[in-house]
């Protein structure tokens, strides 16, 4: 779900850029968020995902492989951050998502039988499932590509925000705004969907570009602190209280928090509409479980390992994979190896 605060994000806090303007930047990408995007968007016209000869879904691997290479060709260095164990606070949202997927699967089958292709595709996108074997395949592929990934103890977005706040990444990368509530100094949206995209239910294409939202500029423009932004999220609805508080959208929530101290706000929030005490959610955003025990290391792509995973195990086209690997190796030489050699000379 994610926190929906788009309506109060002012234009002066958002900068739309070309992918090449992020050259040289390491971005901690919410891996689950990206993989779900790939599962939703990389499908056949009727909504069927890409699959190998054994019926295993490969849409996520296709997106991860080709779009990571596209980022790296532009000099962007993604560091994928994977979710760990979800907090107990998130259980209601997990159940809600499960019901949505089950209902979408039912409507998908009905639409297929009725020959409603566009409708079928829409429901298929909503029914995307990311299983543990799919996640493990994604990690193996990243290792073979030489692209670093980090295992978060809990929420990937919280870990990505922590890495960005420490300077180990320039920004967090996700479609959701939660990273800002977790304290990321910058959020990059649209990173994994950059390019020409067809608008849902409309036969037109638009150019999707990365958006950079700076937390400091956002808070300054709104005239609030990060703690107030967390409470706005709680009023609108977060993964830990999906329903939010009745009657509160982002704009009304902003007016509610202005001029009040966070301690005062926590006392007057309607508690009956929270599944747990609101203080628990507030504290989770301020101090989420994260780890500093990680190492960001880029390595030369392993051609044989990539081919084993994509071609031998999942029936990808050998020619397409080889061509893409040549691009990946070139990107590594130009944007990773060359930079590292330069740093080595500087410090030697």
N, C-alpha and C positions, 0 to 999 in steps of 0.2 A: 504494500500500500504506500508507505512513505508519507511524510508530512507534506500536505498540500498548502504551501504558503505563496504560491506563484502570484496571486492577486495583489500581494502587498510588496512584491519585489520591484522597486522602482528602476526605471531605465538607467539612471545614473550609476546603479550598482552592478549593472550587467554590461559586459563587453563581448560582442560577437566578433570572432576572429576566423581567419583561415587556419587550417590545420598546420600549415608551415610556420605560422607565427608562434607555435608552441615548440619549435625546434630546440633541442637541447634540454627540454624539461622532463624530469621524471615525475610521473603521475601515478599515485596509488589508486588503482582502479578497483572498485567493488566488483569482485569476480562474479558473484551470483547475479548481480544486477545485469552485468554484461551478458552472461550466458543465457539468462532468461530473454534478453532482447534478441539474441541470435535464434533461440528456439521459436520465438514468436514471429520473427520476420523472414527467416530463411525457410520457406516452404513452397510446395507445389501450389498451382492456382486454386486447387480445391481445399487447401489447408493441410494436406498431408506433409509431414516433415520429411526431410532427407533421411534415408535409411540405407544401411548396407544390406548385403545378401542374406544376412541372418535376421533381418528385421529390427536391428538396433538403430536407434535414432542417432544421426550424425550431424544434424543442423548446428549444434553447439560447437562441434569441432571445426566445421567449415568456417563458421564465423570467427572463432578464436584464431584460426590459422591465417586466413586471408586478411582479416581486418587488422590483426596485430601487425602483420607485415606492412600493410598500408600505413599504419601509424609510424612504424619505424622508418619507412622510406621518407617520411616527412621530418624525421629527426626526433619524433616523440618517443619517449622511453617508458612504456607502461610497466608498472609493478602490480601484479594481480594479487588481491587480498581476499582470501576465502573465509567464509563464515565458519565459526566453530559451533559450539553447543548453544542453541538459542536460550535466552533467559526465560525463566518461568513467567515473567511479565508478558511474554509474547504468545503464550499458549492460546489465548482467545483469537488472536489474529491468525495464527497457524490454522486453527479450526475453521475460521471464516474463509480463508483462502482455499482450503480443501473442499469446502462445500461449493464455492464458486467454480472450481475446476470440474467437480463432478456434474454440476448443472450444465456447464459449458459443453462437456463431453456428450451429454444427452442431447442437447440442442444441435450439436455438430452432426451427430448421426441422423437426426431428423431432417436437417437441412440437406444433407447428402442424398437421402432417399427422395427428397422432394426436388432435387436438381437445382437447388439454390446455391450455386457455387460461391458467390461473394459472401453470402451469409455464413456458409459452412466455413470459409476461411477465417472469418471474424471469430466464430466460436472456437475454432481450432487453436487460434492464437491465445485465447483465454484459458485453454485447457492444458497449456504447456506444463510438463513435469520435469524436474531436474532430480535424477536419482543419484545415489552414492557412486555406482559404477561410472556414470557419466562425469561426475566431478573428478573421480580418480583418473579417468582418461584425459580430462582437460589438464590436470596437473602434470601427468606424464608427457603430454604434448608440449607444454610450456618448458619443461626441463629439457626435452630434446631440441627445442628451438633455441635454448640458451636464455630464455626470458625468465626473470626472477618471479617467484610467487611466495607469499607469506601466509601462514596459517594463523588466523586470529583465534583467540580463546573463546570469543563470543561473536559479537556483531562485526562483520567485515567493514562496515562504514565507520564504526567507532575506531577500529584499528587504523584505517586509512587516514582518518582525521588526526589521530595521534601521530602518525608518521609525518604528516604534513606540518603539524604544529612543531615537531622537533627539527624540521628542516631536512629530513631524510627523503622527503618527496616535496615537490613544488606545490602540489595541490592534490586534493582528493578528486576522483573521477566517478561520477554516478549520475543517473537521471533524477534520483530523489534528492530532496533538500536536507535530509537528515544529517548529512555530514556537517552542515553548518551548525546545527544544534549541538553536535558533538564537539564543535570547536575547530573545525578545519578553517585555516585562514583563507583558503580559496577552494572553490568548487568548480570543476569543469564538467559541464553537461554536454550531451550529444557526441561525446568522444568516439563511441563505438558505432554510431549510426550516421556519421558524417557522409555527405554525398547526396545524390539525387534520390528522393524518396516519394513514393506515391501516397497521397493523403488517403486515409481510411474512408471508404464509401464514396470517394470522389475520383473521377478519372483525370486527375491532374497531378503533376509532379512539382515538388519544391526542392530547393537547395537547402539542405540542413548543414549548418556550420556549428562548430563548438561555441559554447557560451561560458564565459568566465564570470563567476560571481565572487566578489571579495567581501568577506565577512565584515571587515572594518568599515568599508564604504556602505554596506547594507545597513549596519547598525546606526551609523552616523546619519544616513538619510532618513531612517525611521525615527531617530531620536530615542533609541532604547539601548539596553545592554543585552548581552547574550542570554542572561538569565530570563529576561523578558521574552526573548525569542523562543526559548524553551516552553514557557508558559503559554505563549500563543499557539505553539504546536500542540500542546496538551488540550487546549480549548477546541482546536480544529479537529484533532484526532491524530494519534500516532499509532505505531505498531503495538504499543502497550496499552492504549485505550482507543481502539479503532473507531468507536462511535463519537468520540469527542464529547462536547457539552452541547446539548440541544439549543439551537438558536444562534450559535456562534460560527460565523465564517471568519476568514482571515482579517477582513477590515474591521468588523465589530470587535474581534479579539485584540487587535492593535489598539483600538480606542480604550478598551477595558484595562490594558496593562499600563498605558501611559500615565506618568505621574505617580505611580504607586511602587512601593518597594516590593521585591519578590516575596519577602517574608509575609507581607500583608496580603499579597495576592493568593498565596497558598492557603491562607486562612479563610478567604471569602469565595474560593472556587466551590461550586456546587458539588459536594462530595458524593452525593447519591448517584452521580453519573459516571463514577470511576470504578473499575473492577477491583482496584487496589487503592490504598491511600495515595493521593496525588504526590505526596512527598517522595514516595518510592520512585515514581517515574522521573520526577525532577532530578533526584540524586543520580539516577542511572545515566541521564544525559550528561550530567556534570562530571561524573566519575565512573565511566563504564569499564568493564574488565578489558584490559589491553596488555600487550607484552612488549618489552623492550629487547627480548631475546630473539632477534632476527638479524639476518645478514642479507643485504641487497647485492647480489653478484650477477654480473652479465657474463655469459660464456659464448664461445663460438658455436654456431648451430651444428648439430650432429645429424648429417644427412641420412645416414643409415637408420638411426633411431626414429627420425620423423617418418621415413618411408615405411618402416615396420608398423608403426601405429596407424598411419593413414592409408597406405596402399595395401599392405599385407593383411592387416586386421579389419579394416573398414572399407575396402574396395574403392578408395579414391583413385582418380585418374593418375597414373604414373607421370604422364607428360605434364599435366597441370601442376602436380606437386613439385616436380623437378624445376619447372619454370619459376614457381613461386619461391622455391628454396634458393635459386640463383639471385632473386631479388632480395631475399632475407640476408644472404651472405654479403651482398653489396651494401645493404643498409647497415649491417653490423660493422663492416670495415669503415664506412664513411662516418657513422654517427656514434659508434661505441668504441671501437678499437683505436681510431685516430685520436679521439678525445683522450682516451686513457693513456696513449703513448705521450701525448702532449703534457698531461699531468705528471707522468713519470719523469719526463725530462725536467720539468719545473722543480720537482722536489728532490731530484737526484743530486 
